[in-house]
Amino acid sequence: MDLTKMKNDKKLYLCRWYFRAGFAFLPFVWLVNAVWFFQEAFRKPPFEEQKQIQRYVVLSGIGASIWAAVIAVWIYIFQTHRTEWGETADYISFVIPTGIK
């Protein structure tokens, strides 16, 4: 979708919709929202809805960053402690690596 062809009120509606969709445990939507609307929020000449779009872009970026940090920490913890957790780790693993038990 080309944002340059959309009216400003439709841009705000779409940005707000993506922000709200991110609360459904979809951090990728927040990332897309932050990247997609960054130009509209911070580099375009001022328009009436721009302040609200800026708010949603910043909050989406923060939300995506927090989720990325949480996922990175979980991956690190799981990878370093999987063998210590025994069968519990096997139950939550998609692929059970062969090797050390």
C-alpha positions as CSV (number, residue, x, y, z in Angstrom):
1,M,0.0,0.0,0.0
2,D,1.3,3.4,-0.9
3,L,0.9,5.9,2.0
4,T,1.4,8.9,-0.3
5,K,-1.9,8.2,-1.9
6,M,-3.8,8.0,1.4
7,K,-5.5,10.9,3.1
8,N,-4.0,11.9,6.5
9,D,-7.1,10.8,8.5
10,K,-6.8,7.3,6.9
11,K,-3.1,7.1,7.7
12,L,-4.0,7.9,11.4
13,Y,-6.7,5.2,11.4
14,L,-4.3,2.6,9.9
15,C,-1.5,3.5,12.3
16,R,-3.8,3.3,15.3
17,W,-5.2,0.0,14.0
18,Y,-1.7,-1.5,13.7
19,F,-0.8,-0.3,17.1
20,R,-3.8,-1.9,18.7
21,A,-3.3,-5.1,16.8
22,G,0.2,-5.4,18.4
23,F,-1.5,-6.0,21.7
24,A,-2.7,-9.3,20.5
25,F,0.9,-10.7,21.1
26,L,1.9,-9.6,17.6
27,P,5.2,-7.6,18.1
28,F,5.9,-7.9,14.4
29,V,2.9,-5.7,13.7
30,W,4.4,-3.0,16.0
31,L,7.7,-3.3,14.1
32,V,6.0,-2.8,10.8
33,N,4.0,0.1,12.2
34,A,7.1,1.9,13.5
35,V,9.0,1.4,10.2
36,W,6.2,2.0,7.8
37,F,4.9,5.2,9.4
38,F,8.3,6.7,10.5
39,Q,8.5,8.9,7.4
40,E,5.0,10.2,7.9
41,A,5.5,10.9,11.6
42,F,8.9,12.6,11.6
43,R,10.0,13.6,8.1
44,K,6.9,15.0,6.4
45,P,5.8,18.6,6.7
46,P,3.5,19.1,9.7
47,F,-0.1,18.2,9.3
48,E,-3.0,17.9,11.8
49,E,-2.8,14.2,12.6
50,Q,1.0,14.0,12.7
51,K,1.3,14.3,16.5
52,Q,-1.0,11.3,17.0
53,I,0.9,9.3,14.4
54,Q,4.2,10.2,16.1
55,R,2.8,8.9,19.4
56,Y,1.7,5.6,17.9
57,V,5.0,5.2,16.0
58,V,7.1,5.8,19.2
59,L,5.0,3.5,21.3
60,S,5.1,0.8,18.6
61,G,8.8,1.0,18.4
62,I,9.1,0.7,22.2
63,G,6.7,-2.2,22.3
64,A,8.6,-4.0,19.5
65,S,11.9,-3.4,21.3
66,I,10.7,-4.7,24.6
67,W,9.3,-7.9,22.9
68,A,12.6,-8.4,21.0
69,A,14.5,-8.1,24.3
70,V,12.2,-10.6,26.1
71,I,12.4,-13.1,23.2
72,A,16.2,-12.7,23.1
73,V,16.5,-13.3,26.9
74,W,14.2,-16.3,26.6
75,I,16.2,-17.9,23.8
76,Y,19.4,-17.4,25.8
77,I,18.0,-18.9,28.9
78,F,16.4,-21.8,27.1
79,Q,19.5,-22.6,25.1
80,T,21.8,-22.5,28.0
81,H,19.6,-24.5,30.5
82,R,17.7,-26.9,28.3
83,T,19.6,-30.0,29.4
84,E,19.1,-29.1,33.1
85,W,15.4,-28.9,32.7
86,G,15.1,-32.6,31.5
87,E,11.7,-33.8,30.3
88,T,10.1,-30.4,30.8
89,A,12.4,-28.8,28.2
90,D,11.7,-31.7,25.9
91,Y,8.0,-31.1,26.1
92,I,8.3,-27.5,25.1
93,S,10.9,-28.1,22.4
94,F,9.9,-28.2,18.8
95,V,13.1,-30.1,17.8
96,I,14.9,-32.2,20.4
97,P,18.6,-32.0,19.6
98,T,20.6,-35.2,19.8
99,G,23.8,-35.4,21.9
100,I,24.3,-34.6,25.6
101,K,21.5,-35.6,27.9
